[in-house]
Each structure stands twice: as structure tokens, then as C-alpha cells.
Amino acid sequence: MIDRRHVLALLGSSFGTALASPAFAQTPAMSRPTAYAFSFAGLDGKSIRLADHSGKPILVVNTASQCGYTPQFTGLQQLWTRYRERGLFVIGVPSNDFGGQEPGGPAEINQTAHDQYGVNFPLAAKAEVRGPAAHPFFKWAALERPADPPRWNFHKYLVGRDGHIASVFSTQIEPTDARVIAAIEQQLRPV
């Protein structure tokens, strides 16, 4: 009969030897993906590839047309107008995840964002931002910042020039709040 302790000791020493081997030690560590790995289907049917904005800050905001925070579209447009030429990319991601406040299709979303609020920054097609069916960007963001998932509409992720989340702003923080402006300005400073 084989002594279990002897087998476990042999396995443990074999595993330890494998970990110490030069081949294992030279295996490069996997790098974490960045936001630039993701894209969104656009509300207009075109693809919005974050890789096209690599090295620049990106503000990703889940939006809704029938929310008490919908007027934040105005502040997001102001950021887009003010910082677009300096490299900031703003993308709105309509979502019906919170309170069913984005029930419409592209025509209704366009009517609210473009016609009512004058938005001309890119809007993605409607997507889920939480749960198992969340858009891959939002799943990634939840891993990057597990304490800061979207809890309501108009949650803001600022992706830094390195492609990782630099700042997170809750629904209640207006897009033109001094904290948002300071975070954007920091990401736009020359390296």
C-alpha cells in the first residue's frame, strides 16, 4: 500500500522543481488588456474601435434617455467640444439596465441625444453594462475597478492614455464638475 504522505511529498517536490526550472522562470508574465482592446457597435451601425484612440484619454459613459440624469448629455457635449481637439474621446453607451430608462431603439435614442441635447459625440448601440451579458468593455472595467461598477445611468469611466482606468465618477457627479475636469486635464498633459 502506498503512503499518501509520501505521494504528496513527491508531488510537492516535483511541482517546486518545475516552478524553479529556468523554462518556467523565463515565461513572460501576461500583460493586462487595456481598453484599447474593445470596440462598440455604433448607434449609426459603424464600429467604434477604442484602438483608434490609443494613447489618448477616453470618457465612457452609460447613458439613458428617460433618466433624471439625462440632462448630463449637455455637460458631456461641453467636454467633447472643449477637449476633442486636444485628444479626449467621449463615447455614450445607451443602456436599459437601470430602471428601464432606455426602452427605445436608435431613432428614439438619437432624438433625445442629438435633437434634444445637441450631442455630436459618438453613441454606441444600446448595450448592457452590468451582469453576465454586459458588454466586454464593462466586464473589463469591473475587473479593473471592482469597487466602482455602474450603479445607475451616467456612470463615467475615464480611461487614461495608458489604456487603463484612470478615474471613475458616479452618476451624481456632473460631467463638468471640477474633479472630472482636473482628471481630464491631467490625462491631456504632455508626458
C-alpha positions in Angstrom: 0.0 0.0 0.0 1.2 3.5 -0.9 1.6 6.1 1.9 -0.4 9.2 0.9 2.0 11.4 2.7 4.9 10.0 0.5 2.9 10.6 -2.7 2.0 14.2 -1.6 5.7 14.9 -0.8 6.8 13.6 -4.2 4.2 15.7 -6.0 5.1 18.8 -4.0 8.8 18.4 -4.7 8.1 17.8 -8.4 5.9 21.0 -8.6 8.5 23.0 -6.7 11.2 21.8 -9.1 9.0 22.8 -12.1 8.5 26.2 -10.7 12.2 26.7 -10.1 13.2 25.5 -13.6 14.7 28.0 -16.0 12.0 27.4 -18.6 9.2 28.4 -16.1 11.2 31.3 -14.8 11.6 32.7 -18.4 7.9 32.6 -19.2 6.9 36.2 -19.6 4.1 37.5 -17.4 0.8 38.0 -19.3 0.1 41.7 -19.7 -3.3 43.0 -18.7 -5.6 44.0 -21.6 -6.3 47.7 -22.0 -9.5 49.5 -23.0 -8.0 49.8 -26.5 -8.8 46.1 -27.0 -12.5 46.8 -27.1 -14.9 48.2 -29.6 -18.6 49.1 -29.7 -21.2 48.8 -32.4 -22.2 52.4 -33.1 -25.7 53.6 -32.9 -25.3 54.5 -36.6 -24.2 51.0 -37.4 -20.5 51.8 -37.8 -17.9 50.3 -35.4 -16.4 52.4 -32.7 -12.9 51.0 -32.1 -11.2 52.3 -29.0 -7.9 51.2 -30.5 -8.3 54.1 -32.9 -7.8 56.4 -29.9 -4.9 54.5 -28.4 -2.7 56.8 -26.3 -5.5 59.3 -25.7 -7.9 59.6 -22.8 -11.4 58.2 -23.4 -14.5 59.0 -21.3 -17.0 56.1 -21.5 -20.5 56.9 -20.0 -23.5 54.7 -19.9 -26.5 56.8 -20.8 -30.3 56.7 -20.8 -32.9 58.9 -22.5 -35.6 58.9 -19.8 -33.5 59.4 -16.6 -33.4 62.2 -14.2 -29.7 62.5 -15.1 -30.3 62.7 -18.9 -29.5 66.5 -18.8 -25.9 65.4 -18.2 -25.8 65.0 -22.0 -25.3 68.8 -22.1 -22.1 68.5 -19.9 -20.8 65.6 -21.8 -21.2 67.6 -25.0 -19.4 70.5 -23.4 -16.4 68.2 -22.5 -16.4 66.9 -26.1 -16.4 70.4 -27.5 -13.8 71.7 -25.1 -11.3 68.8 -25.3 -11.8 67.0 -28.5 -9.1 68.8 -30.4 -6.7 68.1 -27.5 -7.3 64.3 -27.8 -10.2 63.4 -25.5 -12.6 60.9 -26.9 -16.1 60.7 -25.5 -18.5 57.8 -26.1 -22.0 57.4 -24.8 -23.3 53.9 -24.3 -27.1 53.8 -24.1 -28.3 51.1 -21.6 -31.7 50.0 -20.4 -30.1 48.3 -17.3 -31.3 50.8 -14.7 -34.9 51.5 -14.2 -35.8 50.6 -17.8 -34.9 54.2 -18.7 -33.6 53.5 -22.2 -36.5 51.5 -23.7 -36.3 52.9 -27.3 -34.4 52.0 -30.3 -31.8 54.0 -32.3 -34.4 56.5 -33.6 -35.6 57.4 -30.1 -32.1 57.5 -28.7 -31.0 59.8 -31.5 -34.0 62.0 -30.9 -33.1 62.5 -27.3 -29.3 62.8 -27.6 -28.9 64.6 -30.9 -32.1 66.6 -31.3 -32.9 67.5 -27.7 -29.4 67.8 -26.3 -27.3 68.6 -29.3 -24.9 65.7 -28.8 -22.5 65.1 -31.6 -20.0 62.8 -29.8 -20.2 59.1 -30.8 -23.0 57.0 -29.3 -22.8 53.2 -29.2 -25.7 50.9 -29.9 -27.7 50.1 -26.8 -25.8 47.6 -24.6 -25.9 46.0 -21.2 -23.4 47.4 -18.7 -23.7 45.0 -15.8 -24.3 41.3 -15.3 -23.2 38.3 -17.3 -24.4 39.8 -20.6 -22.6 43.1 -20.1 -20.6 44.5 -23.0 -17.0 43.2 -22.8 -15.7 46.7 -22.0 -17.8 46.9 -18.9 -16.8 43.4 -17.8 -13.2 44.5 -18.2 -13.9 47.8 -16.3 -15.4 45.8 -13.5 -12.2 43.8 -13.2 -10.1 47.0 -13.4 -12.1 48.8 -10.7 -14.2 46.2 -8.8 -15.3 48.7 -6.2 -16.6 51.1 -8.9 -19.2 49.4 -11.1 -22.1 51.3 -12.7 -24.8 51.6 -10.1 -27.1 53.8 -12.3 -27.1 55.7 -15.6 -24.4 58.3 -16.4 -21.6 56.4 -14.6 -18.4 57.7 -16.0 -15.1 55.8 -16.7 -12.1 57.9 -17.7 -9.6 55.7 -19.4 -6.1 57.1 -19.2 -3.5 57.4 -22.0 -2.1 54.0 -20.9 -5.4 52.3 -21.6 -6.3 51.6 -18.0 -9.0 53.3 -15.9 -7.6 56.5 -14.5 -10.7 57.8 -12.7 -14.3 56.8 -12.1 -17.1 59.3 -11.5 -20.5 58.2 -10.1 -23.8 59.2 -11.6 -24.2 62.2 -9.2 -21.0 63.9 -10.4 -21.8 66.2 -13.3 -19.5 65.9 -16.3 -18.3 69.5 -15.8 -17.5 69.0 -12.1 -14.1 70.3 -11.2 -12.9 66.8 -10.3 -13.8 65.5 -13.8 -12.1 68.5 -15.4 -9.0 68.0 -13.3 -8.8 64.3 -14.2 -9.2 65.0 -17.9 -6.6 67.8 -17.8 -4.1 65.5 -16.1 -4.5 62.9 -18.8 -4.1 65.6 -21.5 -0.8 67.0 -20.1 2.2 66.3 -22.2 4.2 63.3 -21.0 
